[in-house]
Amino acid sequence: MSDDSATPHDPETPPDPAVAPSPADSPLSIPEPVIPPPPPEIPIPDGLIPPASSDVPDAVIPPPPLDIAPADSVIPPPPLEAMVPSRRSARPAGTSDAPAPAAVSEEWSQPTMTPEVPSGGYRGLTAAIFVFLLILFAGAIALVIYLATSTRLELPSFGQEAPVSAPSGASATEDEASTVSVGSLSTDPCSDFCAEIAGQVGPSVIGADGATEWQLVQPWTVADPAALPAEEATAASYESEVGSLTFTVWKFTDDATAEAAYAVADEGLGDPSDTNSVYEDGRGTQNTYQDDSSTTVLWIVTGDGSQPWVLQVQGDDDAVRQFYLSLPI
């Protein structure tokens, strides 16, 4: 029986690298390339290269031509992106995080001929303004109609009759007296002439000085015309805090008869203490008579045939004259 441990070709024992065969000894080795030697140096004979002479001048370099542009204008400036490299985006093209826009429909890309319709807000505002202007126009028309039907424009007329020294604040005017009920100013019997005088004088009269107010205490009624040869007569009584007075008016057929009756009444009253015209234009005659017990004012206005009257105010105080000056007739 042989000993396996003494066998030199033991597969479990690695070979020793010190005794390994070299590559040259191996039958499969590649031979080394052959490098030829450099050629021998050939000497240059003397006399072929002339020696350097010191008489040869240095080469003259001509100056640059004058039409050469300076270097700053020849070299173009760098682009802005190159001058500011820090602003250049480091993100490559096409790597944006935003989603790509959706494709536009062909209907939206085509031009439209439909006119633009205003929004509902502007339409409502336009309607409100139109309604407001319409209301203003209707109100203006209503105001014009009201002014034309309910007011009266009175223009002053030249030559209008007015009593001498009569103030503008008389208590009873012709227009105001016409609105007073004639039934409360007169009593039976009362003719048309009686009613006319009652409507013009009114129920109360404020003196021309504004200090005394006279109230109607005995309504207008037909009076006895026997005192003067008159066609008819009417009378009424007024009273105030200073006393009472009687107002009498006589009506005649014409101016001549009225003037004759005025002369008879003037003669019966005696000498007047004051004589004046009734109106500022000189028309009419007025006399004032005073005694110890009474004051009487007698006047007449003739010339146009419209008022063939003789008028008389008689009372127990000098305020009777203020009553006369405030009368509208």
Backbone hydrogen bonds, N-H to C=O, Kabsch-Sander energy under -0.5 kcal/mol:
donor,donor_aa,acceptor,acceptor_aa,energy
4,D,2,S,-0.6
6,A,3,D,-0.9
7,T,4,D,-1.1
10,D,8,P,-1.0
13,T,10,D,-1.7
19,V,16,D,-0.9
20,A,17,P,-1.0
26,S,23,P,-0.7
29,S,26,S,-1.3
35,I,33,P,-0.6
48,L,45,P,-1.1
56,V,53,S,-0.5
61,I,59,A,-0.5
68,I,65,P,-1.0
73,S,70,P,-0.5
74,V,70,P,-1.4
75,I,71,A,-2.3
83,M,79,P,-1.9
84,V,80,L,-2.1
87,R,84,V,-1.1
88,R,85,P,-1.0
95,T,92,P,-1.3
109,S,105,S,-1.5
110,Q,106,E,-0.7
123,R,119,S,-1.6
124,G,120,G,-2.2
125,L,121,G,-2.1
126,T,122,Y,-2.3
127,A,123,R,-2.0
128,A,124,G,-2.2
129,I,125,L,-2.3
130,F,126,T,-2.1
131,V,127,A,-2.3
132,F,128,A,-2.2
133,L,129,I,-2.3
134,L,130,F,-2.0
135,I,131,V,-2.1
136,L,132,F,-2.1
137,F,133,L,-2.3
138,A,134,L,-2.3
139,G,135,I,-2.5
140,A,136,L,-2.3
141,I,137,F,-2.0
142,A,138,A,-2.3
143,L,139,G,-2.4
144,V,140,A,-2.2
145,I,141,I,-2.3
146,Y,142,A,-2.3
147,L,143,L,-2.6
148,A,144,V,-2.1
149,T,145,I,-1.6
150,S,146,Y,-2.3
151,T,147,L,-1.0
154,E,152,R,-0.7
155,L,153,L,-0.6
160,Q,157,S,-1.0
164,V,278,V,-2.0
166,A,163,P,-1.3
170,A,167,P,-0.6
173,T,171,S,-0.5
177,A,173,T,-2.7
178,S,174,E,-1.5
179,T,175,D,-0.7
179,T,176,E,-0.8
180,V,177,A,-0.9
184,S,181,S,-0.7
185,L,182,V,-1.0
186,S,182,V,-1.4
187,T,220,W,-2.6
195,A,191,S,-2.5
196,E,192,D,-2.3
197,I,193,F,-2.2
198,A,194,C,-2.2
199,G,195,A,-2.2
200,Q,196,E,-1.5
201,V,197,I,-2.1
202,G,198,A,-2.1
205,V,214,W,-2.8
207,G,212,T,-3.4
208,A,322,Q,-1.3
210,G,207,G,-1.8
214,W,205,V,-4.0
215,Q,239,E,-2.8
216,L,203,P,-2.7
217,V,237,S,-2.3
218,Q,237,S,-1.7
220,W,185,L,-3.7
221,T,235,A,-1.7
222,V,189,P,-2.5
223,A,233,A,-2.1
227,A,224,D,-0.8
228,L,225,P,-0.8
230,A,225,P,-1.0
230,A,228,L,-3.1
231,E,251,K,-2.5
232,E,251,K,-1.2
233,A,223,A,-0.5
234,T,249,V,-2.0
235,A,221,T,-2.0
236,A,247,F,-1.8
237,S,218,Q,-1.7
238,Y,245,L,-2.0
239,E,215,Q,-2.4
240,S,243,G,-3.2
243,G,240,S,-0.9
245,L,238,Y,-2.4
246,T,314,Q,-2.6
247,F,236,A,-2.7
248,T,246,T,-0.5
248,T,312,Q,-2.7
249,V,234,T,-2.5
250,W,310,V,-2.7
251,K,232,E,-2.9
252,F,308,P,-2.1
258,A,254,D,-1.7
259,E,255,D,-2.6
260,A,256,A,-2.0
261,A,257,T,-2.1
262,Y,258,A,-2.1
263,A,259,E,-1.9
264,V,260,A,-1.6
265,A,261,A,-2.3
266,D,262,Y,-2.3
267,E,263,A,-2.0
268,G,264,V,-1.7
269,L,265,A,-1.3
270,G,266,D,-0.9
273,S,288,T,-3.3
274,D,288,T,-1.2
276,N,286,Q,-2.7
278,V,283,R,-0.9
279,Y,283,R,-2.1
280,E,162,A,-0.8
282,G,279,Y,-1.8
285,T,300,I,-2.3
286,Q,276,N,-2.9
287,N,298,L,-3.0
288,T,274,D,-2.7
289,Y,296,T,-3.4
291,D,294,S,-2.3
295,T,315,G,-3.0
296,T,289,Y,-3.1
297,V,313,V,-2.7
298,L,287,N,-2.7
299,W,311,L,-2.2
300,I,285,T,-1.9
301,V,309,W,-0.6
309,W,307,Q,-2.4
310,V,250,W,-1.8
311,L,299,W,-2.5
312,Q,248,T,-2.5
313,V,297,V,-2.3
314,Q,246,T,-2.2
315,G,295,T,-2.5
316,D,244,S,-1.2
320,V,317,D,-1.6
321,R,318,D,-1.4
323,F,319,A,-1.6
324,Y,320,V,-2.1
325,L,321,R,-2.2
326,S,322,Q,-1.0
327,L,324,Y,-1.4
